[in-house]
Structures are given as C-alpha cells and as structure tokens.
Amino acid sequence: MRQRWSRILFLHWQADPDLLRASLPPGLHLDLHEGAAWLGIVPFFMERVRPSFLPVVPGLSWFLELNVRTYVHDDNGVPGVWFHSLDCNQPIAVELARNLFHLPYQHARMSCRTSGRETEYTCRRKGSPGEARFRYGPSGPAKPAEPGSLEFFLAERYLLYSADPSGRLFEGRVHHAPYELAPAAVEEWSALPAAWDGLPAPSFPPPSALWVDHVDVGVYPLRRLTT
C-alpha cells in the first residue's frame, strides 16, 4: 500500500515495564531505552491511502488515526512497534485493518481543525467514556534523529508486530524516509486512549513531545512468524 502520514504528534511517557510486558503476546519482548520502557500516544492524519496499483478514492483515502503503542523486539532481537489500539474514524479502514493486518483498530468519532501549523484534534472511541483532545504544533526546526538518541528509539521504527486471535505472530514492514522531527508545542493533551486500553493513564505532561509535518510511506504485506 501507499499512504501519507501528516501532522504527526508523538507523545511519550516512561511506563512500568512489568505492566507493558504483561500485555505482550508470546514471542515478543519489551524493548528498553537505557533501561526504561516507553508508552506512546500518537494522533495523526492518514492521507492518500490506497493499494499501490490503484488511485486514491475520495471519502476512503483520507481519515484520522490515533494509536497507543509501545516498543518491542522478537526472539531474534528485531525491533518494532506493538500497538495496544488504533482509533480510526473510517469504518471500512477499521474492518480491513482488523482482518488483513490483525491490528486492534477501534471505531471512533474523530475531528480535526487546522490553522497554519497548529492542529486541534479530538477522539471519542465507540463504547468508551470521555473524549481525548489535543492541540499541538511544531516549536522549533525539524531534523532527523541522531542514532542512539531517545528520539531515534521512539520514532525510527520500520516494523510492526501483530497477532491473530489464535496467537499467531506476524510482522509487517513499512518504508519511508527518516522522519524530520521537530519539538512539539502541546497546549492540550490527553492520556485517555491509554486508559481505554486498560493501561495506567499518565497524569502529567509527556516528557517527550515531537512533531512531524508529513512523510510518504510504503506498507508491505504481513509475514507470519509463528507456526
């Protein structure tokens, strides 16, 4: 598939590694940076989403997505992302992602408003209380993350892991240019999406907040890892 991710806000908090580890399927292990585990909440825009051989479709190729994620590696030490949830306001995309990628997509009512580089973003998950609200934009120049830095650990991941209902493990690769990361000015944020997933919701501002204007992405088919 081909798609563009834009107006990405990466919010991250350190988290209890035991709680995150307990949420992982067999075959995946928590990935740590300098001994710390990290939980991310990431709202962004999905644009121009389509199979590689088809054109974009108005009403289907543009939608909103918000994911709750942590960082893992497999038995061979290959790093990737584990998604606790992915909220989305495009019902067809939710069903396709659940069935084709075995990802925990959730139906949600979402909205956005932009003014220059500032974004106002809301998410209300179906069947869950409350509304998550974000207001954010860049607060400095953008540049690629330095290898070995926390920013590199959190953002530069090109593999996702997923599991089907029987517990079989899959990996899916993505490809894009390195992120141009800027510090984010976050005037409003919410940890409700973590609470919706049964995870402890941080009550303090995220110690890491990063912005990406946009990146074009190639998404490749899943590969099964377990028998």
C-alpha positions as CSV (number, residue, x, y, z in Angstrom):
1,M,0.0,0.0,0.0
2,R,0.9,3.7,-0.3
3,Q,-0.1,6.4,2.1
4,R,1.0,9.7,3.7
5,W,1.1,10.3,7.4
6,S,0.9,14.0,8.3
7,R,0.7,16.3,11.3
8,I,2.0,13.6,13.5
9,L,2.2,14.2,17.2
10,F,4.4,11.7,19.1
11,L,3.7,11.9,22.9
12,H,5.7,9.6,25.1
13,W,5.9,8.7,28.8
14,Q,8.0,6.3,30.7
15,A,5.9,3.3,31.9
16,D,6.0,0.4,34.3
17,P,7.8,-2.3,32.3
18,D,6.0,-5.1,34.1
19,L,2.6,-3.8,33.1
20,L,3.6,-3.4,29.5
21,R,5.4,-6.7,29.4
22,A,2.2,-8.5,30.6
23,S,0.3,-7.1,27.6
24,L,2.6,-8.7,25.0
25,P,1.9,-12.0,23.2
26,P,4.4,-14.9,23.5
27,G,7.4,-14.3,21.2
28,L,7.6,-10.5,21.8
29,H,9.8,-8.8,24.4
30,L,9.8,-5.3,25.7
31,D,12.4,-3.0,24.1
32,L,14.0,-0.6,26.5
33,H,16.0,2.6,26.1
34,E,18.7,3.0,28.8
35,G,16.6,0.7,31.0
36,A,13.3,2.5,30.6
37,A,10.1,1.3,28.9
38,W,8.0,3.9,26.9
39,L,4.3,4.3,26.2
40,G,3.3,6.4,23.2
41,I,0.1,8.2,22.2
42,V,0.2,9.3,18.6
43,P,-2.5,11.2,16.8
44,F,-2.1,12.0,13.1
45,F,-3.7,12.2,9.7
46,M,-3.8,9.4,7.2
47,E,-3.8,10.7,3.6
48,R,-3.8,9.2,0.1
49,V,-4.3,5.7,1.4
50,R,-4.5,3.2,-1.4
51,P,-3.2,-0.1,-2.8
52,S,-0.1,0.5,-4.8
53,F,-1.8,-0.2,-8.1
54,L,-5.0,1.9,-7.6
55,P,-5.7,5.6,-7.4
56,V,-6.9,7.4,-4.3
57,V,-10.6,7.4,-3.6
58,P,-12.4,10.4,-2.1
59,G,-14.0,9.6,1.2
60,L,-11.9,6.5,1.7
61,S,-8.3,7.6,1.2
62,W,-8.3,10.3,3.9
63,F,-9.1,9.8,7.5
64,L,-7.8,10.3,11.1
65,E,-5.9,7.8,13.2
66,L,-4.6,7.7,16.8
67,N,-2.6,4.9,18.2
68,V,-1.4,3.7,21.6
69,R,1.9,1.9,21.3
70,T,5.0,0.5,23.0
71,Y,8.3,-0.8,21.7
72,V,9.3,-4.4,21.4
73,H,11.6,-6.9,19.8
74,D,11.2,-10.5,18.7
75,D,13.2,-13.6,19.8
76,N,15.9,-12.6,17.4
77,G,16.2,-9.0,18.7
78,V,14.5,-7.4,15.7
79,P,12.9,-4.1,17.0
80,G,9.4,-3.0,16.2
81,V,6.2,-1.4,17.4
82,W,3.4,-3.1,19.3
83,F,0.0,-1.4,19.1
84,H,-2.3,-1.5,22.1
85,S,-5.0,0.2,20.0
86,L,-5.6,2.2,16.9
87,D,-8.6,4.5,16.8
88,C,-9.9,5.5,13.4
89,N,-12.9,7.4,12.0
90,Q,-13.1,5.4,8.7
91,P,-15.2,2.3,9.4
92,I,-14.1,0.5,6.2
93,A,-10.4,1.0,7.1
94,V,-11.1,-0.3,10.6
95,E,-12.5,-3.6,9.3
96,L,-9.9,-4.0,6.6
97,A,-7.0,-3.5,9.1
98,R,-8.5,-5.8,11.6
99,N,-8.9,-8.6,9.1
100,L,-5.8,-8.0,6.8
101,F,-3.3,-6.9,9.4
102,H,-4.6,-8.4,12.7
103,L,-4.3,-5.0,14.3
104,P,-6.6,-3.8,17.2
105,Y,-8.3,-1.0,15.3
106,Q,-11.2,0.7,17.1
107,H,-14.2,2.6,15.7
108,A,-14.1,6.2,16.8
109,R,-15.7,9.6,16.2
110,M,-12.8,12.0,15.5
111,S,-12.5,15.5,14.3
112,C,-9.7,18.0,13.4
113,R,-9.2,21.7,12.7
114,T,-6.1,23.2,11.4
115,S,-4.8,26.8,11.5
116,G,-1.4,27.3,9.9
117,R,0.7,24.6,11.6
118,E,-1.5,24.4,14.7
119,T,-3.8,21.3,14.9
120,E,-6.8,20.8,17.1
121,Y,-7.7,17.1,17.2
122,T,-10.4,15.1,19.1
123,C,-11.1,11.4,19.5
124,R,-14.1,9.6,21.1
125,R,-13.8,5.8,21.0
126,K,-17.1,3.9,20.5
127,G,-18.2,2.4,23.8
128,S,-15.6,4.2,25.9
129,P,-16.2,7.2,28.2
130,G,-14.8,10.7,27.6
131,E,-13.1,12.5,24.7
132,A,-9.4,12.8,24.1
133,R,-8.4,16.3,23.0
134,F,-5.1,17.6,21.6
135,R,-3.8,20.9,20.4
136,Y,-0.3,21.0,19.1
137,G,2.2,22.2,16.5
138,P,5.9,22.5,15.9
139,S,8.0,24.7,18.2
140,G,11.4,24.6,16.5
141,P,13.3,23.4,13.5
142,A,12.9,19.8,12.2
143,K,15.8,17.4,11.7
144,P,16.5,13.7,11.6
145,A,17.1,12.0,15.0
146,E,20.6,11.0,16.0
147,P,21.1,7.3,16.1
148,G,21.2,6.1,19.7
149,S,19.1,9.1,21.0
150,L,15.7,8.7,22.7
151,E,14.1,10.4,19.7
152,F,15.6,7.8,17.3
153,F,14.5,4.9,19.6
154,L,10.9,6.2,19.7
155,A,10.4,7.3,16.1
156,E,12.6,5.4,13.8
157,R,10.8,2.0,13.6
158,Y,10.1,0.3,10.4
159,L,8.4,-2.9,11.6
160,L,5.1,-3.6,13.3
161,Y,4.1,-6.7,15.1
162,S,0.6,-8.1,15.3
163,A,-1.1,-11.3,16.5
164,D,-4.3,-13.0,15.3
165,P,-7.0,-14.4,17.7
166,S,-5.2,-17.7,17.9
167,G,-1.9,-16.1,19.0
168,R,0.0,-16.5,15.7
169,L,2.5,-13.7,15.4
170,F,3.0,-11.6,12.3
171,E,5.4,-8.8,11.2
172,G,4.6,-6.0,8.7
173,R,7.3,-3.7,7.3
174,V,6.9,-0.1,6.3
175,H,9.4,2.1,4.4
176,H,9.8,5.9,4.5
177,A,12.5,8.5,4.6
178,P,13.8,9.2,8.1
179,Y,11.5,11.5,10.0
180,E,12.2,15.2,10.1
181,L,11.4,15.6,13.8
182,A,10.7,18.9,15.5
183,P,10.0,19.6,19.1
184,A,6.2,20.0,19.6
185,A,4.4,22.7,21.5
186,V,1.5,20.9,23.1
187,E,-1.2,23.2,24.5
188,E,-3.7,20.4,25.2
189,W,-3.2,16.7,25.5
190,S,-4.9,13.6,26.8
191,A,-3.9,10.2,28.2
192,L,-7.5,8.8,27.9
193,P,-6.6,6.5,25.0
194,A,-4.2,4.6,27.3
195,A,-7.0,4.3,29.9
196,W,-9.4,3.0,27.3
197,D,-6.9,0.2,26.7
198,G,-6.7,-0.7,30.4
199,L,-3.3,0.9,30.9
200,P,-2.3,3.4,33.6
201,A,-3.0,6.9,32.2
202,P,-0.3,9.4,33.0
203,S,-1.5,12.5,34.9
204,F,1.5,14.7,34.0
205,P,2.6,16.2,30.6
206,P,4.6,13.9,28.3
207,P,8.4,14.3,28.8
208,S,8.8,13.7,25.1
209,A,6.7,15.5,22.5
210,L,7.7,15.5,18.8
211,W,6.1,16.8,15.6
212,V,6.4,15.6,12.0
213,D,4.9,17.6,9.2
214,H,4.4,14.6,6.8
215,V,6.1,11.5,5.4
216,D,5.2,9.3,2.5
217,V,5.0,5.6,3.3
218,G,5.1,2.2,1.6
219,V,3.4,-0.6,3.6
220,Y,4.2,-4.2,2.8
221,P,2.3,-7.5,3.3
222,L,2.4,-9.2,6.6
223,R,4.7,-12.1,7.1
224,R,3.8,-14.9,9.6
225,L,6.4,-15.5,12.3
226,T,4.9,-18.4,14.3
227,T,3.6,-21.8,13.4
